[in-house]
Amino acid sequence: MIALLERLARPILHCFDPEEAHRIALRSLQWAPLPPARPDDPRLKVEAFGLTFPNPVGLAAGFDKNAEVPDALLRLGFGFVEVGGVTPRPQPGNPKPRLFRLDADRAVINRLGLNSEGAAAVLRRLAARQHRGGIVGINLGPNKESADRNADYVRLVETFAPVVSYITMNVSSPNTPGLRNLQEAKNLDQLLARALEARDRAQGGRTPLLLKIAPDLTLADLDDIVGIARQRKVDGMVVGNTTILRPPSLREREKAIEQGGLSGKPLFALATRMLAETYVRLEGAMPVIGVGGIDSGATAIAKLRAGATLVQVYSGLVYGGLGLLNEIKHALLAQAQERPLAELVGVDAADITAQPWPV
């Protein structure tokens, strides 16, 4: 019934401004009488970061920025939900309009700029739901005007480590000026050192800490990032964020000139290549979450074969709706009946890294 209603509502939502449609979707989830999620087939269960995921399909950060509906999303069947990005203090983000649908490309451009209600509001919601279970992670970012962004991350890690399943350090959003500079080797090493110390103080090292990187890195930069992540012993990586590049294949040329990060179908090739490059450099040191351009069961399986232990979707839902989640889970289960999903992880990574760089 929920899937039917969602299919009927999706064309109507597309008549609204994208940001208003997003707000309507959140409000609907807050009030919808959703039944508990059906138990997933045990063959979809995944162990990663010391956590047990009922299935490997998560909702990426950006949809539930302020932790308003994580339990509703889990009831829809996601294996995990990542809320955020959350900043220490409330901030409005960039001026509107700042979210654009490229329908012909099944893509989205956003320059939201880490709009957030702030840590205090999000903490209240997450603390209130702790007893409900389910894997809920949080994506962290600094305030735009912060004089000490490392201190922002430290404060956020200390705040949220006791109330979430895992923490993602977002140093790769293209919409906060200078944020991607934190991916530079010296800056990243200092940041991770302080963040891990804060995590250990707050929760005795039990809350996994992940690093989310951009798909636009050079391979030399990726070498540095992976080396630092391994040396500092972070628990995992997320590959990757939106891209500032504009593939020449884009059809919505007028909208494509909008500033911001591009996500959706056109990001798949680049994000998957960066995933494979990351996987081969990690040499099994930690699991990776694959994000970017997943719009079918086949593309989700391709992420696993490129090196992902878990996957996340978001922009694909704009065009495929909740049916996409079910399609991915059905495809993964069919695959798991032939071969355990854990055995698929990274089987194509070396071959992918030998191919010409995606345009």
C-alpha positions in Angstrom: 0.0 0.0 0.0 2.8 2.4 0.9 4.6 1.7 -2.4 1.4 2.3 -4.3 0.7 5.6 -2.6 4.3 6.7 -3.2 4.0 5.9 -6.9 0.9 7.9 -7.2 2.4 10.8 -5.3 5.7 11.0 -7.0 4.4 12.8 -10.2 2.6 15.3 -8.0 5.8 16.0 -6.0 7.7 16.6 -9.2 5.4 19.5 -9.9 6.8 21.3 -6.8 10.1 23.1 -6.4 12.6 20.3 -5.4 13.2 21.7 -2.0 9.5 22.1 -1.2 8.9 18.5 -2.5 11.6 17.3 -0.1 9.9 19.0 2.8 6.5 17.5 1.8 8.1 14.0 1.7 9.6 14.5 5.2 6.3 15.7 6.6 4.5 12.7 5.0 6.9 10.3 6.7 6.4 12.0 10.0 2.7 11.4 9.9 2.3 8.2 7.9 1.2 5.1 9.9 4.0 2.9 8.7 4.1 -0.8 9.9 7.3 -2.3 11.1 9.7 -3.4 8.4 9.4 -7.0 7.3 12.4 -9.0 8.4 15.1 -9.2 5.8 16.3 -12.6 4.4 19.3 -13.6 6.6 21.4 -13.9 3.4 21.3 -10.1 3.1 22.9 -9.6 6.6 26.2 -7.8 6.5 28.8 -7.4 9.2 30.9 -4.1 9.0 32.5 -1.7 11.4 31.6 -4.0 14.3 27.9 -3.6 13.4 25.3 -6.0 12.0 23.3 -4.6 9.2 20.0 -6.4 8.3 20.7 -5.6 4.6 23.4 -3.6 2.9 21.2 -0.8 1.5 21.3 2.5 3.3 19.9 6.0 2.8 22.7 8.5 2.3 23.1 11.7 4.2 21.2 14.7 2.9 17.6 13.4 3.0 17.0 13.5 6.7 19.3 16.3 7.6 17.9 17.0 11.1 17.1 13.4 12.2 13.3 14.0 11.9 12.3 10.6 10.4 15.1 7.9 10.9 12.7 5.4 12.3 10.2 5.9 9.6 12.9 5.3 7.0 14.0 2.1 8.8 10.4 0.9 8.7 10.5 1.4 4.9 13.2 -1.3 4.7 16.5 0.5 4.6 19.3 -1.5 6.3 20.6 1.7 7.8 20.0 5.5 7.7 22.6 8.3 7.8 21.2 11.6 9.1 22.8 15.0 8.6 25.0 16.7 7.6 24.8 18.3 11.0 26.7 21.5 12.1 27.4 22.6 15.7 25.3 25.7 15.4 22.2 26.3 13.3 22.8 27.7 9.9 20.5 28.4 7.0 22.8 27.3 4.2 23.1 29.0 0.8 20.4 31.3 -0.7 17.5 29.7 -2.6 17.1 28.3 -5.2 19.8 25.8 -4.4 18.4 22.4 -5.5 17.8 21.5 -9.1 16.4 18.3 -10.8 18.0 17.4 -14.2 15.2 15.1 -15.3 16.5 14.1 -18.6 19.7 13.0 -16.9 18.1 11.5 -13.8 20.4 13.7 -11.8 20.3 16.4 -9.1 22.5 19.5 -8.5 22.6 20.9 -5.0 24.3 23.8 -3.4 22.5 23.6 -0.1 25.5 24.5 1.9 25.0 22.3 5.0 21.7 23.9 6.1 21.2 22.5 9.5 19.1 23.0 12.6 22.3 22.5 14.6 23.6 19.9 17.0 21.3 20.6 20.0 18.1 20.0 18.0 19.4 16.8 16.3 20.8 15.5 19.6 17.4 15.8 21.3 15.8 13.7 18.5 18.5 11.0 18.5 18.6 10.7 22.2 14.9 10.2 22.3 15.0 7.3 19.8 18.0 5.4 21.2 15.9 2.5 22.7 14.2 1.8 19.3 17.2 0.1 17.8 18.2 0.0 14.1 21.4 1.4 12.7 21.4 5.2 12.5 24.6 7.0 11.6 25.3 10.7 11.5 27.1 12.9 9.0 29.1 15.8 10.5 30.2 19.1 9.1 31.6 22.4 10.4 29.8 25.8 10.4 30.6 27.9 7.3 31.9 30.8 9.4 33.8 28.7 11.9 37.3 30.0 12.8 38.4 26.4 13.8 36.7 23.7 11.8 38.7 21.0 13.5 37.2 22.1 16.8 33.7 21.9 15.3 34.3 18.3 14.4 35.7 17.5 17.8 32.7 19.0 19.5 30.3 17.1 17.2 32.0 13.8 17.7 31.9 14.2 21.5 28.2 15.2 21.3 26.9 12.4 19.1 29.2 9.4 19.8 27.0 8.2 22.6 23.7 8.3 20.6 24.5 7.0 17.1 25.6 3.7 15.5 28.4 5.3 13.6 29.9 8.8 12.7 30.8 10.0 9.2 33.3 12.8 8.9 32.2 14.8 5.9 35.3 16.6 4.5 34.1 16.5 0.9 31.0 18.7 0.4 31.6 21.1 -2.4 29.1 23.6 -1.1 31.0 24.9 2.0 34.0 27.1 0.8 37.3 25.5 1.7 35.9 22.3 3.2 37.5 20.0 0.7 40.9 21.5 1.8 40.6 19.3 4.8 41.3 16.3 2.5 44.8 17.6 2.1 47.3 15.3 3.9 48.5 17.6 6.7 45.0 18.9 7.4 43.4 15.5 7.3 46.0 13.9 9.6 45.4 16.6 12.3 41.7 16.4 11.9 41.5 12.6 12.2 43.8 12.5 15.2 41.7 15.0 17.1 38.4 13.4 16.0 39.5 9.9 17.1 40.7 11.2 20.4 37.3 12.9 20.9 35.5 9.6 20.0 37.6 7.6 22.5 36.9 10.1 25.2 33.2 10.2 24.6 32.4 6.5 24.0 35.5 4.5 24.7 36.3 3.9 21.1 33.1 1.9 20.5 31.4 4.2 17.9 32.8 3.6 14.5 34.2 6.7 12.8 34.2 6.8 9.0 35.7 9.3 6.5 33.6 10.5 3.5 35.7 11.7 0.5 35.0 13.4 -2.8 35.0 11.6 -6.2 37.0 14.4 -7.7 40.4 13.6 -6.1 43.6 13.0 -7.9 45.1 9.6 -7.4 48.0 11.2 -5.7 45.6 12.8 -3.2 43.8 9.5 -2.8 47.1 7.8 -2.0 47.7 10.3 0.9 44.1 10.1 2.2 44.0 6.3 2.2 47.5 6.2 3.9 46.4 8.5 6.6 43.1 6.7 7.1 45.0 3.4 7.5 47.6 4.9 9.8 45.0 6.6 12.0 42.9 3.4 12.0 39.6 4.9 11.1 36.9 2.3 10.9 35.8 2.8 7.3 35.4 5.1 4.3 32.5 6.4 2.3 33.1 6.9 -1.4 32.0 9.4 -2.4 30.3 12.7 -2.3 28.8 14.7 -5.1 31.0 15.9 -8.0 31.8 19.5 -9.2 32.5 18.1 -12.7 29.9 18.2 -15.4 30.1 15.2 -17.8 29.7 16.3 -21.5 26.9 13.7 -21.8 24.5 15.8 -19.7 21.4 16.7 -21.7 20.0 19.4 -19.3 22.6 22.0 -20.4 20.8 25.0 -18.9 20.5 23.5 -15.5 24.0 21.9 -15.7 25.6 25.3 -15.4 24.2 25.7 -11.9 26.9 25.7 -9.3 26.9 22.9 -6.7 27.5 19.1 -6.5 26.1 16.8 -9.1 24.6 13.5 -8.0 22.5 10.8 -9.6 23.0 8.6 -12.7 25.8 10.7 -14.3 28.0 10.3 -11.2 28.0 6.5 -11.3 31.0 5.9 -13.5 33.3 8.4 -11.7 32.2 7.4 -8.2 32.6 3.7 -8.9 36.0 4.2 -10.4 37.1 6.2 -7.2 35.5 3.4 -5.1 37.6 0.8 -6.9 40.8 2.9 -6.6 40.1 3.3 -2.8 39.4 -0.4 -2.3 42.7 -1.6 -3.9 44.7 0.9 -1.8 43.0 -0.1 1.4 44.0 -3.8 0.9 41.2 -5.0 3.1 42.1 -2.7 6.0 38.6 -1.4 6.4 35.1 -1.7 4.8 33.9 0.9 2.3 30.4 2.3 1.7 29.8 2.9 -2.0 27.6 5.9 -2.9 26.9 7.7 -6.2 24.6 7.0 -9.1 22.9 3.8 -7.9 19.6 3.6 -9.7 19.0 -0.2 -10.1 19.8 -3.5 -8.6 22.5 -4.0 -11.3 24.3 -0.7 -10.3 24.1 -1.7 -6.6 25.8 -5.0 -7.4 28.4 -3.2 -9.5 29.3 -1.1 -6.4 29.8 -4.3 -4.4 32.0 -5.8 -7.1 34.0 -2.5 -7.2 34.8 -2.8 -3.5 31.7 -1.7 -1.4 30.6 -3.7 1.6 27.5 -1.5 1.9 25.8 0.9 -0.4 23.8 4.1 0.0 21.2 5.7 -2.2 19.5 9.1 -2.4 19.2 10.8 -5.8 18.1 7.5 -7.4 15.0 7.6 -5.1 14.0 11.0 -6.6 13.4 9.2 -9.9 12.8 5.5 -8.9 11.0 6.1 -5.7 10.8 3.4 -3.0 10.5 0.8 -5.7 14.2 1.3 -6.2 14.9 0.1 -2.6 12.9 -3.1 -3.2 14.5 -3.7 -6.6 18.0 -3.5 -5.1 17.2 -5.8 -2.3 15.6 -8.3 -4.6 18.6 -8.2 -6.9 21.0 -8.6 -4.0 19.0 -11.6 -2.7 19.1 -13.2 -6.1 22.8 -12.7 -6.2 23.2 -14.0 -2.6 21.4 -17.2 -3.6 24.2 -17.9 -6.0 27.2 -16.5 -4.0 27.4 -14.9 -0.6 27.5 -11.1 -0.9 30.7 -10.9 1.1 32.5 -12.9 -1.7 31.5 -10.3 -4.3 33.1 -7.4 -2.6 36.0 -6.0 -4.7 36.1 -8.9 -7.3 36.1 -6.4 -10.2 38.2 -3.6 -8.5 41.5 -4.4 -10.1 40.0 -4.6 -13.6 38.1 -1.3 -13.1 41.3 0.5 -12.1 42.9 -0.7 -15.3 40.3 0.9 -17.6 40.4 4.4 -19.1 39.4 7.1 -16.7 35.6 7.8 -17.0 34.7 11.0 -18.8 
